Amino acid sequence: MSQNRLLQLFQFLKEDPNEPFTIYAIATELRQSEPLKAMEYYEKLLGEHERYVGTYYHAASLYAELGQSEKAEQTYKKGMLISRQEGNMHAFAELQQAYNKFAGLDYEDE
C-alpha cells in the first residue's frame, strides 16, 4: 500500500465526501493492512451508495475472511439482486460464482 496514494485518496474524499469511487478506492487500499478499517469504508458504501455494484464482491469476501458468514451471505445476495436490477450481468456472474464458492455450491473442481 502506498501511503502517498492513500493520502491523495483522503484528500479527494475531503473534497468530495460523496464520491463512491473514492470511498471504494480507500477501502481497497486498506484491505490488506487494515481489514477492519477497510470494512468501515465498505459499510459506508453499502449504506450510502447501495447501487455501487463493485462494493458487494469485496465487502462480502472480507466479511467471510473476518468470520462474519451471515453478513457475507447477505452481502453476496444483495449484490446479486442489485447488479441484476442495474443490468450489470458481469458483476452478477462474478457475485454468483463467489457466492456459490462461499456457500460450498461450487462443484467445478470435482
Backbone as CSV, one residue per row, in Angstrom:
resi,resn,N_x,N_y,N_z,CA_x,CA_y,CA_z,C_x,C_y,C_z
1,MET,0.851,-1.201,0.000,0.000,0.000,0.000,0.884,1.247,0.000
2,SER,0.567,2.149,-0.832,1.309,3.390,-0.921,0.680,4.438,-0.013
3,GLN,1.471,4.931,0.922,0.978,5.951,1.848,0.595,7.223,1.095
4,ASN,1.396,7.563,0.074,1.076,8.748,-0.728,-0.255,8.600,-1.435
5,ARG,-0.475,7.426,-1.982,-1.739,7.159,-2.680,-2.917,7.297,-1.708
6,LEU,-2.751,6.742,-0.524,-3.806,6.827,0.487,-4.058,8.276,0.895
7,LEU,-2.996,9.028,1.100,-3.152,10.446,1.446,-3.879,11.199,0.336
8,GLN,-3.538,10.886,-0.893,-4.192,11.526,-2.038,-5.684,11.169,-2.065
9,LEU,-6.003,9.905,-1.796,-7.409,9.482,-1.775,-8.184,10.183,-0.657
10,PHE,-7.557,10.312,0.504,-8.228,11.024,1.605,-8.464,12.494,1.243
11,GLN,-7.531,13.067,0.494,-7.710,14.444,0.027,-8.901,14.528,-0.937
12,PHE,-8.993,13.574,-1.846,-10.141,13.529,-2.760,-11.447,13.384,-1.979
13,LEU,-11.411,12.548,-0.943,-12.610,12.320,-0.134,-13.025,13.599,0.592
14,LYS,-12.025,14.343,1.056,-12.297,15.608,1.729,-12.966,16.596,0.765
15,GLU,-12.481,16.601,-0.471,-13.028,17.500,-1.488,-14.429,17.084,-1.929
16,ASP,-14.688,15.787,-1.973,-15.992,15.282,-2.405,-16.345,14.042,-1.587
17,PRO,-16.912,14.241,-0.387,-17.178,13.125,0.531,-18.240,12.134,0.038
18,ASN,-18.956,12.478,-1.017,-20.000,11.585,-1.505,-19.639,10.848,-2.783
19,GLU,-18.358,10.867,-3.151,-17.926,10.170,-4.363,-17.666,8.701,-4.030
20,PRO,-18.529,7.796,-4.489,-18.382,6.396,-4.107,-17.071,5.761,-4.566
21,PHE,-16.556,6.160,-5.738,-15.316,5.541,-6.200,-14.163,5.831,-5.239
22,THR,-14.109,7.039,-4.699,-13.030,7.389,-3.764,-13.127,6.541,-2.493
23,ILE,-14.336,6.391,-1.981,-14.548,5.572,-0.773,-14.125,4.127,-1.062
24,TYR,-14.521,3.639,-2.222,-14.175,2.282,-2.650,-12.652,2.125,-2.768
25,ALA,-11.997,3.110,-3.359,-10.536,3.049,-3.529,-9.825,3.037,-2.179
26,ILE,-10.314,3.825,-1.225,-9.728,3.839,0.122,-9.883,2.462,0.768
27,ALA,-11.084,1.902,0.687,-11.320,0.578,1.267,-10.384,-0.455,0.655
28,THR,-10.215,-0.387,-0.648,-9.358,-1.331,-1.360,-7.894,-1.172,-0.941
29,GLU,-7.453,0.062,-0.786,-6.070,0.313,-0.340,-5.833,-0.230,1.071
30,LEU,-6.837,-0.111,1.938,-6.687,-0.514,3.340,-6.895,-2.014,3.569
31,ARG,-7.445,-2.685,2.588,-7.919,-4.058,2.791,-6.857,-5.006,3.351
32,GLN,-5.668,-4.987,2.806,-4.617,-5.913,3.258,-4.051,-5.528,4.615
33,SER,-3.766,-4.250,4.801,-3.068,-3.817,6.012,-4.015,-3.567,7.191
34,GLU,-5.212,-3.068,6.913,-6.157,-2.736,7.978,-7.575,-3.180,7.583
35,PRO,-7.831,-4.504,7.611,-9.118,-5.010,7.128,-10.334,-4.440,7.861
36,LEU,-10.222,-4.211,9.151,-11.381,-3.667,9.883,-11.670,-2.226,9.474
37,LYS,-10.615,-1.460,9.245,-10.776,-0.083,8.771,-11.360,-0.096,7.355
38,ALA,-10.870,-1.008,6.520,-11.400,-1.148,5.158,-12.895,-1.452,5.214
39,MET,-13.290,-2.331,6.151,-14.698,-2.707,6.258,-15.569,-1.505,6.600
40,GLU,-15.051,-0.576,7.379,-15.816,0.646,7.692,-16.167,1.395,6.401
41,TYR,-15.218,1.455,5.492,-15.463,2.157,4.217,-16.406,1.360,3.320
42,TYR,-16.230,0.026,3.296,-17.166,-0.790,2.521,-18.588,-0.644,3.076
43,GLU,-18.703,-0.625,4.399,-20.034,-0.492,5.011,-20.644,0.879,4.728
44,LYS,-19.804,1.897,4.672,-20.292,3.232,4.306,-20.875,3.188,2.889
45,LEU,-20.169,2.524,1.987,-20.667,2.379,0.619,-21.972,1.590,0.583
46,LEU,-22.014,0.484,1.307,-23.214,-0.354,1.319,-24.416,0.424,1.849
47,GLY,-24.170,1.300,2.814,-25.247,2.070,3.419,-25.661,3.293,2.616
48,GLU,-24.684,3.981,2.053,-24.967,5.269,1.407,-24.987,5.207,-0.120
49,HIS,-24.397,4.159,-0.669,-24.306,4.046,-2.135,-24.617,2.603,-2.537
50,GLU,-25.804,2.145,-2.204,-26.094,0.728,-2.400,-26.120,0.312,-3.869
51,ARG,-26.211,1.253,-4.773,-26.202,0.926,-6.204,-24.773,0.826,-6.757
52,TYR,-23.783,1.095,-5.928,-22.385,0.982,-6.369,-22.008,-0.503,-6.318
53,VAL,-22.241,-1.179,-7.424,-22.190,-2.637,-7.501,-20.824,-3.222,-7.127
54,GLY,-19.751,-2.506,-7.434,-18.407,-3.027,-7.173,-18.118,-3.350,-5.719
55,THR,-18.858,-2.750,-4.812,-18.619,-2.945,-3.384,-18.932,-4.358,-2.913
56,TYR,-19.982,-4.936,-3.440,-20.542,-6.159,-2.854,-19.578,-7.335,-2.832
57,TYR,-18.903,-7.569,-3.920,-17.970,-8.697,-4.000,-16.894,-8.577,-2.918
58,HIS,-16.286,-7.393,-2.844,-15.172,-7.194,-1.910,-15.638,-7.166,-0.460
59,ALA,-16.753,-6.515,-0.207,-17.275,-6.463,1.159,-17.673,-7.854,1.630
60,ALA,-18.345,-8.614,0.776,-18.773,-9.964,1.157,-17.581,-10.869,1.423
61,SER,-16.570,-10.804,0.556,-15.410,-11.675,0.767,-14.641,-11.265,2.025
62,LEU,-14.623,-9.969,2.330,-13.956,-9.521,3.554,-14.750,-9.959,4.789
63,TYR,-16.072,-9.854,4.727,-16.889,-10.389,5.835,-16.561,-11.863,6.062
64,ALA,-16.464,-12.618,4.979,-16.154,-14.052,5.096,-14.787,-14.256,5.746
65,GLU,-13.793,-13.474,5.308,-12.444,-13.582,5.885,-12.446,-13.244,7.370
66,LEU,-13.324,-12.312,7.756,-13.395,-11.888,9.155,-14.288,-12.809,9.989
67,GLY,-14.777,-13.883,9.363,-15.589,-14.860,10.087,-17.043,-14.446,10.279
68,GLN,-17.489,-13.464,9.519,-18.877,-12.991,9.630,-19.689,-13.572,8.475
69,SER,-19.919,-14.891,8.549,-20.540,-15.627,7.447,-21.935,-15.130,7.097
70,GLU,-22.723,-14.814,8.105,-24.090,-14.369,7.827,-24.092,-13.044,7.059
71,LYS,-23.245,-12.114,7.491,-23.139,-10.830,6.785,-22.605,-11.035,5.377
72,ALA,-21.655,-11.962,5.225,-21.106,-12.263,3.897,-22.215,-12.760,2.983
73,GLU,-23.004,-13.702,3.467,-24.085,-14.264,2.651,-25.093,-13.184,2.262
74,GLN,-25.508,-12.366,3.224,-26.468,-11.292,2.941,-25.902,-10.324,1.907
75,THR,-24.629,-10.016,2.021,-23.995,-9.060,1.118,-23.890,-9.620,-0.292
76,TYR,-23.503,-10.887,-0.419,-23.480,-11.515,-1.743,-24.870,-11.471,-2.376
77,LYS,-25.885,-11.862,-1.593,-27.250,-11.936,-2.133,-27.773,-10.560,-2.546
78,LYS,-27.526,-9.552,-1.708,-27.980,-8.204,-2.059,-27.236,-7.700,-3.289
79,GLY,-25.948,-7.995,-3.368,-25.158,-7.602,-4.534,-25.681,-8.225,-5.817
80,MET,-26.067,-9.510,-5.741,-26.629,-10.174,-6.927,-27.942,-9.506,-7.328
81,LEU,-28.765,-9.197,-6.362,-30.050,-8.546,-6.633,-29.841,-7.185,-7.300
82,ILE,-28.974,-6.374,-6.713,-28.763,-5.019,-7.237,-28.061,-5.041,-8.591
83,SER,-27.082,-5.916,-8.755,-26.400,-5.968,-10.056,-27.377,-6.405,-11.145
84,ARG,-28.288,-7.287,-10.807,-29.297,-7.716,-11.783,-30.234,-6.546,-12.103
85,GLN,-30.661,-5.807,-11.072,-31.535,-4.641,-11.276,-30.848,-3.588,-12.143
86,GLU,-29.544,-3.456,-11.956,-28.779,-2.461,-12.704,-28.434,-2.955,-14.113
87,GLY,-28.733,-4.207,-14.395,-28.407,-4.766,-15.696,-26.928,-5.068,-15.866
88,ASN,-26.217,-5.172,-14.754,-24.771,-5.444,-14.799,-24.565,-6.951,-14.643
89,MET,-24.698,-7.668,-15.741,-24.642,-9.123,-15.679,-23.225,-9.643,-15.430
90,HIS,-22.231,-8.864,-15.781,-20.854,-9.277,-15.482,-20.655,-9.319,-13.961
91,ALA,-21.071,-8.261,-13.279,-20.958,-8.228,-11.815,-21.824,-9.317,-11.197
92,PHE,-23.022,-9.510,-11.743,-23.910,-10.549,-11.230,-23.230,-11.918,-11.308
93,ALA,-22.641,-12.225,-12.456,-21.985,-13.524,-12.643,-20.823,-13.701,-11.678
94,GLU,-20.024,-12.648,-11.480,-18.900,-12.720,-10.537,-19.396,-12.958,-9.118
95,LEU,-20.441,-12.234,-8.741,-21.005,-12.390,-7.401,-21.593,-13.781,-7.214
96,GLN,-22.298,-14.259,-8.229,-22.916,-15.579,-8.121,-21.857,-16.666,-7.977
97,GLN,-20.803,-16.550,-8.762,-19.719,-17.531,-8.686,-19.047,-17.490,-7.303
98,ALA,-18.777,-16.283,-6.817,-18.149,-16.138,-5.497,-19.074,-16.648,-4.397
99,TYR,-20.363,-16.352,-4.530,-21.331,-16.819,-3.534,-21.411,-18.343,-3.540
100,ASN,-21.466,-18.945,-4.722,-21.539,-20.402,-4.810,-20.336,-21.056,-4.150
101,LYS,-19.168,-20.473,-4.379,-17.942,-20.990,-3.770,-18.015,-20.827,-2.248
102,PHE,-18.437,-19.643,-1.807,-18.579,-19.355,-0.381,-19.552,-20.324,0.282
103,ALA,-20.670,-20.596,-0.413,-21.724,-21.436,0.146,-21.461,-22.931,-0.047
104,GLY,-20.333,-23.252,-0.693,-19.998,-24.648,-0.911,-20.784,-25.279,-2.049
105,LEU,-21.258,-24.444,-2.974,-22.058,-24.934,-4.097,-21.246,-25.016,-5.378
106,ASP,-19.961,-24.753,-5.273,-19.100,-24.720,-6.457,-18.496,-26.113,-6.669
107,TYR,-19.041,-26.844,-7.620,-18.590,-28.227,-7.844,-17.661,-28.344,-9.044
108,GLU,-17.266,-27.230,-9.622,-16.451,-27.270,-10.840,-15.126,-28.008,-10.631
109,ASP,-14.589,-27.937,-9.434,-13.267,-28.519,-9.183,-13.315,-30.031,-9.016
110,GLU,-14.484,-30.589,-8.824,-14.583,-32.017,-8.530,-14.696,-32.869,-9.769
